[in-house]
Amino acid sequence: MNVVDMSSGCYSLSRLFCFMATGRAERAGKISDKSHHTIMKSGIVAAALVAAGFASAADLERESRENAAVVAPALPAAWSDTITAGFQIEAGIAANPGNPSNGRNFGMLYTDYANAPMLSQIMFGIQRPLDPNAKGYDFGFVLQAIYGTDARYNHILGLNDDMINNRNQLVPINLTVLMHLPWLTDGGIDVKMGLTPGAMGYEVFDPAVRPFYTFSYISDFLVPFQHIGGLATWHVNDTLDLYAGIDTGAQTSFGRNDNNSLPAGYFGFGLNKLLDGKLTLVALSRLGPEQSLLVFPNANSLMRSWNDVVATYKYDDKLTLAAEANVFYDGALPYNTAYGLAGYLTYTFTDELSLNARAEVMRDNTGVLVGNFMNVFDYTNSIRGLPYTFVGAPAPTTYGEISLNVAYKPKIDWAHYNLPVKTLQFRPEIRYDRSLNGTAAFNTGTSQDAFMFGGDIILGF
């Protein structure tokens, strides 16, 4: 331990200055006790000032470094640096113990092949999404195509309606230009134009995002799939969004490839951050003629209306609840209407494991909306107005279904294997369908109900 020599009146940094001052006075022969104390005090004050100077310099240097770290803005990413490419594969099976003689799971479109493995889709694309924090003008795009059995139901007349005459087909599904326009309010207006997915519904087309392999009745039969046109979303404030759009029709294009000569379009609203930020609601309506002039000479006056509401409630990080209600009207169909209600529950146990449940009731008053298109181009032919083969229910039917699955996303260090895998997901699923009014609609018209088990695997790069 260091011992301080208090008798000298000098210690630590002040000791140096005290000795220097004392030495000068003694050499001059002018030192006394009083002057000695004065010199000692002067040395201490001088040392304190120098020490304070060193501390201030250190503080200034540190503060300068901290301010530089806070003030210096991060360089924005170049527009081209935000362009990404992706490649995703989905394959699955919808096994049916009833073994229907026509090989179809009744009331399903995308998962209609019973007891047969399906390459549902290989999706590949490139995109540059809009910056969600953009305050000025911003532009992006989405270019996507799929190959597989799903493509049978995603044709656009005149664009991709006869590319491959096979169960597995190739179609573009998204050729969209994106724009953010800083107009009217702080949130501005977002616009998408081109070949775009339909705006309605809870279950989106990307299997990695939607909860189930099989689709609900609402998603298969009561919402439009694709359009050529535009949709604008005006972010009025943090709570309210307004929607408006116009297009050539559901899965049609221009000229003779529009099955009638009038457009259709969307309008509606969205409510965000309700109930302490846990609840969102989107209500959309769509109106326009959709029947073909080849079948109905008065098709332009036969209005079709879709009306859909989706509410999503995120209770906490584990539990999410959702509900969808839909009312459908077509002036060309007998009895005109169909309507449905579906509820969803997702519970996330871990980052790897979650449980999904869906319960649905759907009424088809027409008796001809729900069913199976038997050949690979039948669905497209039905839009164009050409002959097609369709197996429907024997009478208007009320359908009920309950679906359960487990989504498992194993954690694997793909970099260790030098593989650029972004998504790996296994989703075993069970589903029970029933005619609630006694119609024998399932298993080639022999049963009032049907049981399905299977699921899918999703691998994305």
C-alpha positions as CSV (number, residue, x, y, z in Angstrom):
1,M,0.0,0.0,0.0
2,N,1.3,3.5,-0.9
3,V,1.9,5.8,2.1
4,V,1.2,9.5,1.6
5,D,3.8,11.9,3.1
6,M,1.5,14.5,4.7
7,S,4.4,16.3,6.5
8,S,5.6,17.7,3.1
9,G,2.2,19.1,2.3
10,C,2.4,17.5,-1.1
11,Y,0.7,14.3,-2.4
12,S,-0.5,12.7,-5.6
13,L,-0.6,15.0,-8.6
14,S,-0.4,18.2,-6.4
15,R,3.0,16.9,-5.0
16,L,4.7,17.6,-8.3
17,F,3.5,21.2,-8.5
18,C,4.2,21.8,-4.8
19,F,7.8,20.6,-5.1
20,M,8.3,22.7,-8.3
21,A,6.9,25.8,-6.7
22,T,8.9,25.2,-3.4
23,G,12.1,24.5,-5.3
24,R,11.8,27.8,-7.2
25,A,11.2,29.8,-4.0
26,E,14.0,28.2,-2.1
27,R,16.4,28.8,-4.9
28,A,15.4,32.4,-4.8
29,G,15.9,32.4,-1.0
30,K,12.5,33.9,-0.3
31,I,10.6,31.2,1.3
32,S,8.8,31.4,4.7
33,D,6.3,29.3,6.6
34,K,3.5,31.5,5.3
35,S,4.7,31.5,1.8
36,H,5.2,27.8,2.1
37,H,1.6,27.3,2.8
38,T,0.6,29.6,0.0
39,I,2.8,27.8,-2.4
40,M,1.4,24.4,-1.3
41,K,-2.2,25.6,-1.8
42,S,-1.3,27.0,-5.2
43,G,0.2,23.7,-6.2
44,I,-2.9,21.8,-5.1
45,V,-5.2,24.2,-7.1
46,A,-3.1,23.9,-10.2
47,A,-3.1,20.1,-9.9
48,A,-6.8,20.1,-9.6
49,L,-7.3,22.3,-12.6
50,V,-5.0,20.1,-14.7
51,A,-6.8,17.0,-13.5
52,A,-10.1,18.6,-14.4
53,G,-8.8,19.4,-17.8
54,F,-7.8,15.8,-18.4
55,A,-11.2,14.6,-17.2
56,S,-13.0,17.2,-19.4
57,A,-11.0,16.2,-22.4
58,A,-11.8,12.5,-21.8
59,D,-15.5,13.3,-21.4
60,L,-15.6,15.4,-24.5
61,E,-13.9,12.7,-26.5
62,R,-16.3,10.0,-25.2
63,E,-19.4,12.2,-25.8
64,S,-18.1,12.9,-29.3
65,R,-17.9,9.2,-30.0
66,E,-21.4,8.6,-28.6
67,N,-22.9,11.5,-30.5
68,A,-21.2,10.3,-33.7
69,A,-22.7,6.8,-33.1
70,V,-26.2,8.2,-32.5
71,V,-26.3,11.0,-35.1
72,A,-24.6,9.3,-38.0
73,P,-27.5,7.8,-40.1
74,A,-27.3,4.3,-41.5
75,L,-26.9,4.4,-45.2
76,P,-30.2,3.3,-46.9
77,A,-30.0,0.1,-48.8
78,A,-29.9,0.5,-52.6
79,W,-33.1,-0.2,-54.4
80,S,-31.6,-3.2,-56.2
81,D,-30.3,-4.6,-52.9
82,T,-33.8,-5.2,-51.7
83,I,-34.7,-7.5,-54.6
84,T,-35.0,-11.1,-53.6
85,A,-35.6,-14.4,-55.4
86,G,-37.3,-17.5,-54.1
87,F,-38.1,-21.1,-54.9
88,Q,-40.6,-23.2,-53.0
89,I,-42.0,-26.7,-53.3
90,E,-45.2,-28.1,-51.9
91,A,-46.3,-31.7,-52.2
92,G,-49.0,-33.6,-50.4
93,I,-51.7,-36.2,-50.3
94,A,-55.5,-36.1,-49.4
95,A,-56.3,-39.7,-48.6
96,N,-59.9,-40.8,-48.5
97,P,-60.9,-44.1,-46.9
98,G,-64.2,-44.0,-48.8
99,N,-62.2,-44.5,-52.0
100,P,-64.6,-42.7,-54.4
101,S,-65.0,-44.4,-57.7
102,N,-64.3,-41.2,-59.7
103,G,-61.0,-40.6,-57.8
104,R,-62.1,-37.2,-56.4
105,N,-62.5,-35.7,-53.0
106,F,-65.9,-34.0,-53.4
107,G,-66.1,-30.3,-52.7
108,M,-62.4,-29.6,-53.1
109,L,-60.6,-27.9,-55.9
110,Y,-56.8,-27.9,-55.2
111,T,-56.8,-31.1,-53.2
112,D,-59.4,-32.9,-55.3
113,Y,-57.3,-36.1,-56.2
114,A,-58.2,-38.8,-53.6
115,N,-55.5,-41.2,-52.5
116,A,-52.9,-39.8,-54.9
117,P,-49.7,-37.9,-54.2
118,M,-49.8,-34.4,-55.7
119,L,-47.1,-32.0,-56.6
120,S,-49.3,-29.2,-55.6
121,Q,-46.9,-26.4,-56.7
122,I,-43.4,-25.4,-57.4
123,M,-43.4,-21.6,-56.9
124,F,-40.6,-19.5,-58.2
125,G,-40.3,-15.8,-58.4
126,I,-38.5,-12.5,-57.9
127,Q,-39.8,-9.5,-56.0
128,R,-39.0,-6.1,-54.5
129,P,-41.6,-5.3,-51.8
130,L,-42.6,-1.8,-50.8
131,D,-40.8,-0.3,-47.9
132,P,-43.4,-0.3,-45.1
133,N,-41.7,2.8,-43.6
134,A,-41.6,4.8,-46.8
135,K,-42.6,8.4,-46.4
136,G,-42.0,9.4,-50.1
137,Y,-42.5,7.6,-53.4
138,D,-41.6,4.0,-53.5
139,F,-41.8,1.3,-56.2
140,G,-41.6,-2.5,-56.3
141,F,-42.8,-5.5,-58.1
142,V,-43.7,-9.2,-57.7
143,L,-43.1,-11.8,-60.5
144,Q,-44.2,-15.3,-59.7
145,A,-45.2,-18.5,-61.5
146,I,-46.1,-22.0,-60.4
147,Y,-45.9,-25.5,-61.9
148,G,-48.1,-28.3,-60.5
149,T,-51.7,-29.4,-59.9
150,D,-52.7,-26.1,-58.3
151,A,-52.1,-24.4,-61.7
152,R,-55.3,-25.9,-63.1
153,Y,-57.4,-23.4,-61.2
154,N,-55.2,-20.3,-61.8
155,H,-55.5,-19.6,-65.5
156,I,-56.2,-16.2,-67.0
157,L,-58.1,-16.3,-70.3
158,G,-55.9,-15.4,-73.2
159,L,-52.7,-15.4,-71.0
160,N,-52.0,-18.8,-69.7
161,D,-55.2,-20.9,-70.2
162,D,-53.7,-23.7,-72.4
163,M,-50.0,-23.9,-71.7
164,I,-49.7,-27.6,-70.7
165,N,-52.5,-30.2,-71.3
166,N,-51.6,-32.2,-68.2
167,R,-52.5,-32.6,-64.5
168,N,-49.4,-30.6,-63.7
169,Q,-49.5,-27.3,-65.5
170,L,-47.4,-24.1,-65.6
171,V,-49.0,-20.6,-65.1
172,P,-47.9,-17.1,-64.0
173,I,-49.8,-16.2,-60.8
174,N,-48.5,-12.8,-60.0
175,L,-47.1,-10.1,-62.4
176,T,-47.6,-7.0,-60.3
177,V,-46.2,-3.5,-60.1
178,L,-46.3,-2.0,-56.6
179,M,-46.4,1.7,-55.8
180,H,-46.5,3.8,-52.6
181,L,-47.8,7.3,-53.3
182,P,-47.4,9.9,-50.4
183,W,-50.7,11.5,-51.2
184,L,-53.6,12.8,-49.1
185,T,-52.5,11.6,-45.6
186,D,-49.3,10.6,-43.8
187,G,-49.9,6.9,-44.6
188,G,-50.3,7.6,-48.3
189,I,-51.8,5.2,-50.9
190,D,-50.5,1.8,-51.9
191,V,-51.3,0.6,-55.4
192,K,-50.8,-2.8,-57.1
193,M,-51.4,-3.2,-60.8
194,G,-51.2,-6.1,-63.2
195,L,-52.0,-9.8,-62.8
196,T,-52.8,-9.9,-59.1
197,P,-54.2,-12.4,-56.6
198,G,-57.8,-11.8,-55.4
199,A,-58.0,-9.5,-52.4
200,M,-60.6,-11.4,-50.4
201,G,-60.4,-14.2,-47.9
202,Y,-58.4,-15.4,-44.9
203,E,-56.6,-18.3,-46.7
204,V,-54.0,-17.0,-49.1
205,F,-52.5,-19.0,-52.0
206,D,-49.0,-19.3,-50.5
207,P,-49.0,-22.6,-48.6
208,A,-46.2,-21.4,-46.2
209,V,-48.5,-18.6,-45.0
210,R,-52.0,-20.2,-44.8
211,P,-52.7,-22.5,-41.9
212,F,-53.9,-25.7,-43.8
213,Y,-53.2,-27.9,-46.8
214,T,-56.9,-28.2,-47.8
215,F,-58.9,-25.1,-48.4
216,S,-62.2,-24.1,-46.8
217,Y,-65.4,-24.1,-48.9
218,I,-65.4,-20.3,-48.7
219,S,-61.8,-20.2,-50.1
220,D,-62.5,-22.7,-52.9
221,F,-65.9,-21.5,-54.1
222,L,-66.9,-18.1,-52.7
223,V,-63.9,-15.8,-53.3
224,P,-62.2,-14.8,-56.7
225,F,-58.7,-16.2,-57.3
226,Q,-57.0,-13.7,-59.7
227,H,-57.5,-10.6,-61.8
228,I,-55.9,-8.3,-64.3
229,G,-56.4,-4.8,-63.0
230,G,-55.5,-2.6,-60.1
231,L,-56.3,-2.2,-56.4
232,A,-55.5,0.9,-54.2
233,T,-55.3,1.0,-50.4
234,W,-55.6,4.4,-48.9
235,H,-54.1,4.5,-45.3
236,V,-56.4,7.2,-43.9
237,N,-54.8,7.0,-40.5
238,D,-53.4,4.3,-38.2
239,T,-56.8,2.8,-37.7
240,L,-58.7,3.1,-41.0
241,D,-57.8,1.9,-44.5
242,L,-60.0,2.3,-47.6
243,Y,-59.9,-0.1,-50.6
244,A,-61.0,0.5,-54.2
245,G,-60.1,-1.4,-57.4
246,I,-61.1,-2.2,-60.9
247,D,-60.3,-5.2,-63.2
248,T,-61.5,-7.1,-66.3
249,G,-63.2,-9.8,-64.2
250,A,-62.3,-13.0,-62.3
251,Q,-59.6,-14.7,-64.3
252,T,-60.3,-12.9,-67.6
253,S,-58.2,-10.5,-69.7
254,F,-59.1,-8.2,-72.6
255,G,-61.0,-8.3,-75.9
256,R,-62.3,-11.7,-76.8
257,N,-60.5,-13.1,-73.7
258,D,-63.0,-11.3,-71.5
259,N,-66.1,-13.5,-71.2
260,N,-68.2,-10.3,-71.2
261,S,-67.7,-6.7,-72.1
262,L,-67.9,-4.9,-68.7
263,P,-65.4,-4.6,-65.8
264,A,-65.8,-5.6,-62.2
265,G,-64.2,-4.1,-59.0
266,Y,-63.6,-4.0,-55.3
267,F,-64.5,-1.6,-52.6
268,G,-64.3,-1.8,-48.8
269,F,-62.5,-0.8,-45.6
270,G,-60.0,-2.1,-43.0
271,L,-59.8,-1.4,-39.3
272,N,-56.4,-1.8,-37.6
273,K,-55.1,-1.9,-34.0
274,L,-58.5,-2.3,-32.3
275,L,-58.8,-3.6,-28.7
276,D,-55.3,-2.5,-27.6
277,G,-53.8,-3.5,-31.0
278,K,-55.0,-7.1,-31.0
279,L,-57.9,-7.0,-33.4
280,T,-57.9,-6.2,-37.2
281,L,-60.9,-6.3,-39.5
282,V,-61.1,-6.3,-43.3
283,A,-64.5,-5.9,-45.1
284,L,-64.5,-6.2,-48.9
285,S,-67.3,-6.3,-51.5
286,R,-66.9,-7.0,-55.2
287,L,-69.4,-6.4,-57.9
288,G,-69.6,-7.0,-61.7
289,P,-70.8,-9.4,-64.4
290,E,-68.8,-12.7,-64.5
291,Q,-70.9,-15.0,-66.8
292,S,-69.9,-15.6,-70.4
293,L,-71.7,-14.0,-73.4
294,L,-71.4,-17.4,-75.1
295,V,-73.8,-18.9,-72.6
296,F,-75.9,-15.9,-71.5
297,P,-76.5,-13.2,-74.2
298,N,-77.5,-10.8,-71.4
299,A,-74.4,-11.6,-69.3
300,N,-73.5,-7.9,-68.9
301,S,-76.6,-7.4,-66.9
302,L,-76.2,-10.5,-64.7
303,M,-74.4,-9.1,-61.7
304,R,-72.3,-11.3,-59.4
305,S,-71.6,-10.0,-55.9
306,W,-69.0,-11.3,-53.3
307,N,-69.1,-9.9,-49.8
308,D,-66.5,-11.0,-47.3
309,V,-65.4,-10.0,-43.8
310,V,-62.3,-11.3,-42.0
311,A,-61.6,-10.5,-38.3
312,T,-58.3,-11.6,-36.8
313,Y,-57.6,-11.4,-33.0
314,K,-54.1,-12.0,-31.7
315,Y,-54.7,-12.7,-28.1
316,D,-51.0,-13.0,-27.3
317,D,-47.8,-14.4,-28.8
318,K,-49.2,-18.0,-28.7
319,L,-52.9,-17.7,-29.4
320,T,-54.5,-16.3,-32.6
321,L,-58.2,-16.4,-33.4
322,A,-59.9,-15.6,-36.7
323,A,-63.3,-15.6,-38.3
324,E,-64.5,-15.2,-41.9
325,A,-68.1,-14.5,-43.1
326,N,-69.1,-14.5,-46.7
327,V,-72.3,-13.9,-48.8
328,F,-72.3,-14.7,-52.5
329,Y,-74.9,-13.7,-55.1
330,D,-75.1,-14.5,-58.9
331,G,-78.0,-13.3,-61.0
332,A,-77.5,-16.1,-63.5
333,L,-77.8,-19.0,-61.1
334,P,-80.9,-20.7,-59.8
335,Y,-81.7,-19.6,-56.2
336,N,-78.8,-17.2,-56.6
337,T,-77.1,-17.2,-53.2
338,A,-74.5,-19.0,-51.1
339,Y,-73.0,-18.1,-47.8
340,G,-70.6,-19.4,-45.2
341,L,-68.9,-18.8,-41.9
342,A,-65.5,-20.2,-40.8
343,G,-63.6,-19.9,-37.6
344,Y,-59.9,-20.5,-37.0
345,L,-57.6,-21.1,-34.0
346,T,-53.8,-21.2,-34.1
347,Y,-51.9,-22.0,-30.9
348,T,-48.1,-21.8,-31.1
349,F,-46.4,-24.1,-28.6
350,T,-42.8,-23.3,-29.7
351,D,-41.0,-21.8,-32.7
352,E,-41.1,-25.3,-34.1
353,L,-44.6,-26.5,-33.3
354,S,-48.1,-25.1,-33.6
355,L,-51.7,-26.4,-33.7
356,N,-54.3,-25.2,-36.2
357,A,-58.1,-25.8,-36.1
358,R,-60.9,-24.8,-38.5
359,A,-64.6,-25.2,-38.2
360,E,-66.9,-24.1,-41.1
361,V,-70.5,-24.1,-42.2
362,M,-71.4,-23.2,-45.8
363,R,-74.8,-23.2,-47.6
364,D,-75.0,-23.6,-51.3
365,N,-78.5,-22.7,-52.3
366,T,-77.7,-23.1,-56.0
367,G,-76.6,-26.8,-55.7
368,V,-74.1,-26.2,-58.5
369,L,-71.4,-24.1,-56.9
370,V,-69.7,-26.9,-54.9
371,G,-68.4,-30.0,-56.7
372,N,-65.5,-31.3,-58.8
373,F,-64.2,-30.3,-62.3
374,M,-63.3,-33.6,-63.8
375,N,-60.8,-32.7,-66.5
376,V,-57.7,-30.5,-66.5
377,F,-59.2,-27.6,-68.5
378,D,-62.8,-27.8,-67.2
379,Y,-62.5,-25.0,-64.7
380,T,-61.1,-22.7,-67.4
381,N,-63.7,-23.7,-69.9
382,S,-66.5,-22.9,-67.4
383,I,-65.2,-19.3,-67.2
384,R,-64.9,-18.9,-71.0
385,G,-68.3,-20.4,-71.6
386,L,-67.2,-23.7,-73.3
387,P,-68.5,-27.2,-72.5
388,Y,-67.1,-28.7,-69.3
389,T,-67.6,-31.7,-67.0
390,F,-68.7,-30.9,-63.5
391,V,-70.0,-33.2,-60.7
392,G,-72.1,-31.4,-58.2
393,A,-74.4,-32.2,-55.3
394,P,-77.8,-33.8,-56.1
395,A,-79.6,-30.8,-54.4
396,P,-78.9,-27.6,-52.5
397,T,-76.7,-28.5,-49.6
398,T,-75.5,-27.2,-46.3
399,Y,-71.9,-28.3,-45.8
400,G,-70.0,-28.5,-42.5
401,E,-66.3,-29.3,-42.0
402,I,-63.8,-29.6,-39.2
403,S,-60.1,-29.6,-39.9
404,L,-57.1,-30.1,-37.6
405,N,-53.4,-30.1,-38.2
406,V,-50.0,-29.7,-36.6
407,A,-47.4,-27.6,-38.3
408,Y,-43.9,-28.7,-37.5
409,K,-40.9,-26.5,-38.5
410,P,-37.7,-28.3,-37.4
411,K,-34.7,-26.2,-36.5
412,I,-31.8,-27.2,-38.7
413,D,-28.5,-25.4,-39.2
414,W,-28.7,-25.4,-43.0
415,A,-25.5,-23.4,-43.3
416,H,-23.7,-26.3,-41.8
417,Y,-24.8,-28.4,-44.8
418,N,-24.2,-25.5,-47.2
419,L,-27.9,-25.4,-48.2
420,P,-29.8,-22.1,-48.6
421,V,-33.0,-23.5,-47.1
422,K,-35.5,-20.8,-45.8
423,T,-38.5,-23.0,-45.0
424,L,-39.1,-26.6,-44.1
425,Q,-42.5,-27.5,-42.8
426,F,-44.5,-30.7,-42.2
427,R,-48.2,-30.4,-41.8
428,P,-50.1,-33.6,-41.1
429,E,-53.9,-32.9,-41.3
430,I,-57.2,-34.6,-40.7
431,R,-60.6,-33.4,-42.0
432,Y,-64.2,-34.4,-41.6
433,D,-66.9,-33.1,-44.0
434,R,-70.6,-33.7,-43.7
435,S,-73.8,-32.7,-45.4
436,L,-75.9,-31.1,-42.6
437,N,-79.2,-31.5,-44.5
438,G,-78.8,-35.1,-45.4
439,T,-77.7,-34.8,-49.0
440,A,-75.6,-37.7,-50.3
441,A,-73.0,-35.4,-51.9
442,F,-69.7,-37.3,-51.0
443,N,-67.9,-40.2,-52.4
444,T,-69.5,-40.1,-55.8
445,G,-73.0,-39.5,-54.4
446,T,-73.0,-42.5,-52.1
447,S,-72.4,-40.9,-48.7
448,Q,-73.5,-38.0,-46.5
449,D,-70.0,-37.5,-45.1
450,A,-66.4,-38.0,-45.9
451,F,-63.2,-38.3,-43.9
452,M,-59.8,-37.2,-45.2
453,F,-56.3,-37.6,-43.7
454,G,-53.0,-36.6,-45.2
455,G,-51.1,-33.3,-45.3
456,D,-48.3,-31.6,-47.1
457,I,-44.6,-30.8,-47.0
458,I,-43.2,-27.4,-47.8
459,L,-39.6,-26.7,-48.7
460,G,-38.5,-23.2,-49.6
461,F,-35.2,-21.7,-50.8
